[in-house]
Amino acid sequence: MTDQPVDAMNFEEAMAELEQVLGQLERGDVALEQSIKLYERGAALKARCESKLKEAEEKVATITLDPNGAPVGLKETDDL
C-alpha cells in the first residue's frame, strides 16, 4: 500500500494497488485494524478506477455513427 493520494493516481496505478490490497485481504494475514484500513483504501481505489473508466467511456462515446452504425467521424474531446 502506498501513501500516494488515490485521486492523483492514473487508472493503471490504482488498479495495481487495488490488486495488492485485495491480495492482502484475501490472505487474511493482517490484523483487524489493518484490514479495515485496507478495505477503506480498496474502496477508494475501486471508485478511482470506475471514475477513470467512465471518463474513457464518455470519450469513446463521442465517436459519431452513420444511420447504419458505422463510425464516420469524431467529435472533439479533451485529451485523456
C-alpha positions in Angstrom: 0.0 0.0 0.0 1.4 3.4 -1.0 0.9 6.8 0.6 0.1 8.3 -2.8 -3.3 10.1 -2.8 -5.8 8.0 -4.7 -7.2 11.0 -6.6 -3.7 11.6 -8.0 -3.4 8.1 -9.4 -4.0 7.1 -13.0 -6.1 4.0 -13.8 -3.1 1.6 -14.0 -1.6 2.8 -10.7 -5.0 2.5 -8.9 -5.7 -0.9 -10.4 -2.3 -2.3 -9.5 -2.6 -1.1 -5.9 -6.2 -2.4 -5.7 -4.9 -5.9 -6.7 -2.3 -5.7 -4.0 -4.9 -4.7 -1.4 -7.3 -7.5 -2.4 -4.5 -10.0 -2.2 -3.7 -9.0 1.3 -7.3 -9.1 2.4 -7.9 -12.5 0.7 -4.9 -14.0 2.5 -6.2 -12.8 5.8 -2.8 -12.3 7.3 -3.3 -8.8 8.6 -4.7 -7.6 11.9 -8.3 -6.4 12.1 -7.4 -2.7 12.3 -5.1 -3.0 9.2 -7.8 -5.0 7.4 -10.2 -2.1 8.0 -7.7 0.4 6.6 -7.0 -1.8 3.6 -10.8 -2.2 3.0 -11.2 1.6 3.0 -8.2 2.1 0.7 -9.5 -0.6 -1.6 -13.0 1.1 -1.7 -11.3 4.4 -2.7 -9.1 2.7 -5.3 -12.2 1.0 -6.8 -14.0 4.3 -7.0 -11.0 5.8 -8.7 -10.8 3.0 -11.3 -14.5 3.3 -12.0 -14.2 7.1 -12.4 -11.3 6.8 -14.9 -13.2 4.1 -16.9 -16.3 6.3 -17.0 -14.1 9.2 -18.4 -12.7 6.9 -21.1 -16.2 5.6 -22.0 -17.5 9.1 -22.4 -14.7 10.0 -24.7 -15.2 6.9 -26.8 -18.9 7.6 -26.9 -18.1 10.8 -28.8 -17.4 8.8 -32.0 -20.2 9.7 -34.4 -22.0 7.0 -36.3 -23.9 7.0 -39.5 -27.5 5.6 -39.7 -26.1 2.1 -40.3 -24.0 2.3 -37.1 -20.6 2.7 -38.9 -18.2 5.2 -37.5 -17.9 8.3 -39.6 -16.1 10.8 -37.5 -15.2 12.1 -34.1 -16.5 15.0 -32.0 -13.7 17.0 -30.5 -12.9 15.9 -26.9 -10.4 16.8 -24.3 -7.3 14.6 -24.1 -7.4 11.5 -21.8 
